[in-house]
Amino acid sequence: AQTVTQSQPEMSVQEAETVTLSCTYDTSENNYYLFWYKQPPSRQMILVIRQEAYKQQNATENRFSVNFQKAAKSFSLKISDSQLGDTAMYFCAFNGGSQGNLIFGKGTKLSVKP
Amino acid sequence: NAGVMQNPRHLVRRRGQEARLRCSPMKGHSHVYWYRQLPEEGLKFMVYLQKENIIDESGMPKERFSAEFPKEGPSILRIQQVVRGDSAAYFCASSPRAGGQSSYNEQFFGPGTRLTVL
């Protein structure tokens, strides 16, 4: 079965510091896409960053970057210069379903402290 | 271009009642996914629909749950005879393209409907 595992239920970081959220996944596919979504208290799902599995270069979006290790099936998210507005649940996901549906991890609750 | 809309945002039902959740995809999108998020959990896929067709309902419970996406109007997720275990947030996401194994079709999420069963 295709699964996504986020081993850190909760994390905290001081404002302006850097934090890394972990994610591992299991799939037998060779081509797929990986995503990090942010869910603030409003519950809106916001796409933070995506990575194509066939690209070796790690994706970057402003303060957000990923460390994609395909052989290890690892996909961690690094948030630099953390801001109070980064406080949220973060979900790792990939499109492993036969119809492109997303498979999500259980999430990591990130708190940014002033 | 308005985003994905879901209503109601909050729905309270008593055990045994019916719940109807509506999802209006983004303009031009004819593909809809429904996901359920139980407390303290990630989102879990329920069903994938295109206009007038259910393509994949492998994540949806066989009993009491049904979904439709008519030619006109929003997609509807219907839960009959609700039980306390149905309490969750239900999200829909729309996409402009068909889904497929390992293909990228960006999904735009609505704000969710939080269902509470008393």
Interface residues (C-beta under 8 A of the other chain):
Chain A: V4 Q6 E29 N30 N31 Y32 Y33 S42 R43 Q44 M45 L47 R50 E52 F91 A93 N95 G96 G97 S98 Q99 G100 N101 L102 I103 F104 G105 K106 G107
Chain B: Y33 Y35 E40 E41 G42 L43 K44 F45 Y48 I55 D56 G59 A89 F91 A93 S95 A98 G99 G100 Q101 S102 S103 Y104 N105 E106 Q107 F109 P111 G112 R114
